[in-house]
Every structure is written in structure tokens, then in C-alpha cells.
Amino acid sequence: MTALNTGNITAVKEFLKNQNTGANIVTASSRTVLLMDATGSMSSLLSAAKETVCTMFERAAKILSKKELLKEGLPSDAFQMQFVVYRDYDCKSEGILQSSSWETKPISLRNFMTPIAAMGGGDYEEAIEIGLWYAVQESEQPEGISQVILIGDAPAKERPAIARDRNATGGEVYWSKTKYKIPTYYMDELQKLKAKNIPVHTFHLEDGTKNNFQIIAKETSGRCEHLDINSPQGAELLTNCVTEEILRKTAGDKGDIAVRLYRKEYVKGFTE
């Protein structure tokens, strides 16, 4: 109180800051882009995302409120999510990418997913470069992004395939009039995310995608795992994958502790 009596405003501000700040409290919101393949083979993933989004939020909020992590509860906007689906060039500019707004409540994300349908994707590889390009655009906004979670069953396209597919769907005469007028490549977009220390965590649904998704994750210091979305536990596996990465990022330096708490409470058979 001596500082107050002597008019030392700087010291008073520092005192109040220390009194009102609990250890490891996250003051900035973590922002996660969930980037999902929505081509014709992905109906199981889209259904699971609709089914589990509320559970993801509920579980994350419950774990983040535990005293092992924080002295006080986390604010309701401690983490935000945006759902983004990508397809392929045969879906044209209207369907190659669709995105929700940023949300701190799951109901709006579920409403966004309700009309989303699996369609398109004429060849094997999909337009992952468009999804990553979008993530880069979001990272350049004032709020930025914290991480990307990529889920799909097909690898990214190489440059010749991109040129071929753009030419087959209207050519540059068509694409030059859209927001995707400049062709891009997934590795180019990854370098932009890497420069900002934004990890891309990848979950591949098929073995044929594993190598490419490992490259994507490794390039950005992300995590790569198989996700068996078509198994009886598919929806639960999706919930675990996404929620763990939300917790790992939102809890800051206690991220690994948060994930262990989550697994202890929700993952069957988990042992320390």
C-alpha cells in the first residue's frame, strides 16, 4: 500500500495485476480450424461431426475447469472453433470450400453442419490446398488461429493434377473470376502456416493417405494418426482426437496434463 500512498501508479497496476491473475490462466482464446474432407466418400465423417460437436465442447469445458489446471474457472470463450469443409474442383467455387463462423458454442457449428452433404471428388486426390489456403487467410486476421486439424481419406494434389482439374472445370477463364483465381499448392500454404508456428494435426481415414498426411503434420510439427471413422466407435474416436487437441492448445503449458485428465475420464482402458 506504500505505492498507493506515494502515488506510484505503475507499482499499483502491477500489484493489482498479480492479485487478479491466477497461475496459468489462459487470457487469450485458442482458435482451432477443423478442416474436413466433404467429398463423396465422407458421409460417415460428416455425420459423426454433426453428432459429436456438442460433446467435444462439453468435455473440453469440463476438463479445463478442473483445479489441477487452474485456480479459477476458464472464461466461456477460452476456445473457439471454426468448421471448414473442402472438396474438389468439380464442385466449382461454390462447393469446393464451405466454412462456418468462429464459435464458442457448439449449437451454431452443428447448425452449420446440418445441410453439409458429401459430394464431388472425381479423382483420388482432393483439394487440400484450398483448405490450407483458407486457413492461411484466417491466420492473417487480427485474431489469428492457433492450430488446424485436418481429417480426410485422400492425399493432397500435386501441381500437374491441380492444373488438369482447373482446366477441366472451366479453366482459368472461370477460376479467375472467383476467390480461388490464383492456383496454389499444399506445400506452399504449409510453409506460410509453419512460419507462424501454426501446427496442422492430421488424421487419415485410409492407409493410402498416411504418407501424405505424415508429411503435412511433420512439416508443421503437428500430430498424425489413423482415425477409423467407420468403426462402431468412430464417433467417439473423432470426439477424442479433436477434444484432445483443443485441450492441448487451450491449456497452454499444462496442455499435456489436460490431455491426461481427459483420457483418464473419457478414454476406456487408459492407464497412466
C-alpha positions in Angstrom: 0.0 0.0 0.0 3.1 2.3 0.3 3.0 2.6 -3.5 -0.6 3.8 -3.4 0.2 6.4 -0.7 3.2 7.7 -2.6 1.4 7.8 -5.9 3.4 5.1 -7.7 0.8 4.2 -10.2 2.9 1.7 -12.1 3.5 -0.3 -8.9 -0.2 -0.2 -8.1 -1.1 -1.6 -11.5 1.5 -4.4 -11.2 0.1 -5.2 -7.7 -3.5 -5.4 -9.0 -2.4 -7.5 -12.0 -0.7 -10.0 -9.8 -3.6 -10.2 -7.4 -6.2 -10.8 -10.2 -4.2 -13.2 -12.3 -4.2 -16.9 -11.3 -1.4 -19.2 -12.3 -1.6 -20.4 -15.9 -5.0 -18.7 -16.6 -5.5 -18.6 -20.3 -6.4 -15.0 -21.2 -6.4 -15.3 -24.9 -8.8 -17.6 -26.8 -7.3 -20.5 -28.6 -8.7 -20.8 -32.1 -8.9 -24.2 -33.9 -9.8 -24.7 -37.6 -11.4 -28.2 -38.1 -10.7 -28.9 -41.8 -12.7 -31.9 -43.1 -12.9 -33.6 -46.5 -16.5 -33.5 -47.6 -16.3 -35.4 -50.9 -18.5 -38.3 -51.9 -16.9 -40.9 -49.6 -17.0 -38.8 -46.5 -20.6 -39.2 -45.3 -19.5 -41.1 -42.1 -17.2 -38.3 -41.0 -19.7 -35.6 -41.7 -22.4 -37.5 -39.7 -20.0 -38.0 -36.8 -19.0 -34.4 -36.7 -22.7 -33.3 -36.5 -23.3 -35.9 -33.8 -20.3 -35.1 -31.6 -19.7 -31.4 -31.7 -21.7 -30.7 -28.6 -19.9 -33.5 -26.7 -16.5 -32.0 -27.8 -17.3 -28.6 -26.3 -18.9 -30.1 -23.1 -15.9 -32.4 -22.4 -13.3 -29.7 -23.1 -15.1 -27.2 -20.8 -15.3 -29.7 -18.0 -11.6 -30.7 -18.2 -10.5 -27.0 -18.4 -12.4 -26.2 -15.2 -10.5 -28.8 -13.1 -8.4 -27.5 -10.2 -5.4 -29.4 -11.4 -5.2 -26.9 -14.3 -6.4 -23.6 -13.0 -7.1 -21.8 -9.7 -10.2 -20.3 -11.3 -12.6 -21.3 -14.0 -11.9 -20.5 -17.6 -14.0 -17.9 -19.4 -16.6 -19.3 -21.7 -14.7 -18.1 -24.8 -11.4 -19.8 -23.7 -11.5 -21.7 -27.0 -13.2 -21.1 -30.3 -13.7 -23.4 -33.3 -14.5 -23.0 -36.9 -15.7 -25.9 -39.1 -14.4 -25.9 -42.7 -15.1 -28.5 -45.4 -13.2 -28.8 -48.6 -14.0 -30.9 -51.7 -12.5 -30.8 -55.2 -12.6 -28.6 -58.3 -15.5 -30.4 -59.9 -17.7 -28.8 -57.2 -16.8 -25.4 -58.6 -16.2 -22.3 -56.5 -19.5 -22.6 -54.6 -18.8 -26.1 -53.3 -15.0 -26.5 -53.2 -15.0 -25.0 -49.7 -17.6 -24.0 -47.1 -16.9 -22.5 -43.7 -18.8 -21.7 -40.5 -18.2 -18.6 -38.5 -16.0 -18.7 -35.4 -18.0 -20.1 -32.5 -17.6 -20.5 -28.7 -20.9 -22.5 -28.6 -21.4 -25.9 -30.3 -25.0 -25.4 -31.4 -24.1 -23.0 -34.2 -21.5 -25.4 -35.5 -24.0 -28.2 -35.5 -26.4 -26.0 -37.4 -23.7 -25.2 -40.0 -23.1 -29.0 -40.5 -26.8 -29.9 -40.9 -27.1 -29.1 -44.6 -23.5 -30.1 -45.5 -23.5 -33.1 -47.8 -20.8 -35.4 -49.1 -20.4 -34.8 -52.8 -17.9 -34.4 -55.6 -14.3 -35.6 -55.8 -13.9 -37.1 -59.3 -10.4 -38.4 -58.8 -8.4 -39.8 -55.9 -6.6 -36.7 -54.5 -8.7 -33.8 -53.1 -8.2 -30.0 -53.0 -6.5 -29.9 -49.6 -4.5 -26.9 -50.9 -7.7 -24.9 -50.9 -8.5 -25.8 -47.3 -5.0 -24.9 -46.2 -5.1 -21.7 -48.3 -8.3 -20.8 -46.3 -6.5 -21.5 -43.0 -3.8 -19.1 -44.0 -6.3 -16.4 -44.8 -7.8 -16.8 -41.3 -4.3 -16.7 -39.8 -3.9 -13.3 -41.3 -6.9 -11.8 -39.5 -6.3 -9.8 -36.3 -7.3 -12.7 -34.0 -5.3 -15.3 -36.0 -5.6 -19.1 -35.5 -3.9 -21.5 -33.1 -3.9 -24.7 -35.0 -5.5 -26.7 -37.8 -7.0 -30.2 -37.5 -7.2 -31.9 -40.9 -9.3 -35.1 -41.4 -9.6 -36.9 -44.7 -9.3 -40.1 -46.7 -7.3 -38.9 -49.7 -4.0 -37.1 -50.1 -3.3 -33.6 -51.4 -2.9 -32.9 -55.1 0.4 -32.4 -56.9 0.8 -29.4 -59.2 0.0 -31.2 -62.5 -3.2 -32.5 -61.1 -4.3 -29.1 -59.9 -3.7 -27.6 -63.4 -5.5 -30.5 -65.0 -8.6 -30.2 -62.8 -8.8 -26.5 -63.0 -8.7 -26.8 -66.8 -11.3 -29.5 -66.8 -13.8 -27.4 -64.7 -13.9 -24.1 -66.7 -10.2 -23.3 -67.0 -8.7 -20.0 -65.8 -11.4 -18.1 -67.6 -13.8 -19.4 -64.9 -11.5 -19.6 -61.9 -10.0 -16.1 -62.5 -13.4 -14.7 -61.6 -13.5 -16.5 -58.2 -11.7 -16.1 -54.9 -9.5 -19.0 -56.0 -8.2 -17.2 -59.0 -4.5 -17.8 -58.1 -3.6 -21.6 -58.2 -1.8 -22.7 -55.1 -0.1 -25.9 -53.8 -0.4 -27.5 -50.4 3.3 -27.3 -49.5 3.3 -23.5 -50.3 0.4 -23.0 -47.9 2.1 -25.2 -45.3 5.2 -23.0 -45.3 3.1 -20.0 -44.5 1.5 -21.8 -41.5 4.9 -23.1 -40.4 6.3 -19.6 -40.5 3.7 -18.6 -37.9 4.2 -21.7 -35.8 0.7 -23.0 -36.5 0.6 -26.8 -36.4 -1.5 -28.9 -38.7 -2.6 -32.1 -36.9 -3.7 -34.8 -39.4 -6.0 -37.7 -39.1 -6.1 -40.1 -42.0 -9.0 -42.4 -42.6 -7.3 -44.7 -45.2 -3.8 -46.2 -45.4 -3.3 -44.6 -48.8 -3.4 -41.2 -47.2 -1.0 -41.9 -44.4 2.2 -40.9 -46.1 0.9 -37.5 -47.4 -0.7 -36.7 -44.0 2.5 -37.6 -42.2 4.4 -35.1 -44.4 1.8 -32.4 -43.7 1.9 -32.9 -39.9 5.7 -33.2 -39.7 6.2 -30.0 -41.8 4.3 -28.0 -39.2 5.2 -30.0 -36.0 1.8 -31.5 -35.8 0.4 -34.9 -34.8 -0.5 -37.6 -37.4 -2.7 -40.6 -36.5 -5.2 -43.0 -38.1 -8.9 -42.4 -37.4 -11.2 -45.4 -38.0 -14.3 -43.3 -38.5 -16.3 -46.3 -39.9 -15.8 -48.4 -36.8 -18.6 -48.8 -34.2 -16.5 -46.4 -32.0 -15.9 -43.9 -34.9 -17.8 -41.0 -33.4 -16.1 -41.5 -30.0 -12.7 -41.6 -31.7 -13.4 -38.4 -33.6 -14.5 -36.7 -30.3 -11.3 -37.8 -28.6 -9.0 -36.7 -31.4 -10.5 -33.2 -31.7 -11.1 -32.6 -28.0 -7.5 -33.6 -27.0 -6.0 -31.1 -29.4 -8.3 -28.3 -28.2 -7.2 -29.1 -24.6 -3.6 -29.3 -25.5 -3.6 -25.9 -27.1 -6.0 -24.1 -24.8 -4.4 -25.2 -21.5 -1.0 -23.7 -22.6 1.9 -25.1 -20.6 -0.4 -27.5 -18.9 -1.7 -28.9 -22.2 -0.3 -32.4 -21.6 -1.8 -32.5 -18.1 -5.2 -31.6 -19.6 -5.0 -34.4 -22.2 -4.1 -36.9 -19.4 -7.0 -35.8 -17.4 -9.3 -36.1 -20.4 -8.1 -39.6 -21.2 -8.4 -40.7 -17.6 -12.0 -39.6 -17.6 -13.2 -40.4 -21.1 -10.9 -42.9 -22.8 -11.8 -46.5 -21.9 -8.8 -48.6 -20.9 -6.5 -45.6 -20.4 -3.8 -46.1 -17.7 -1.3 -43.5 -16.5 
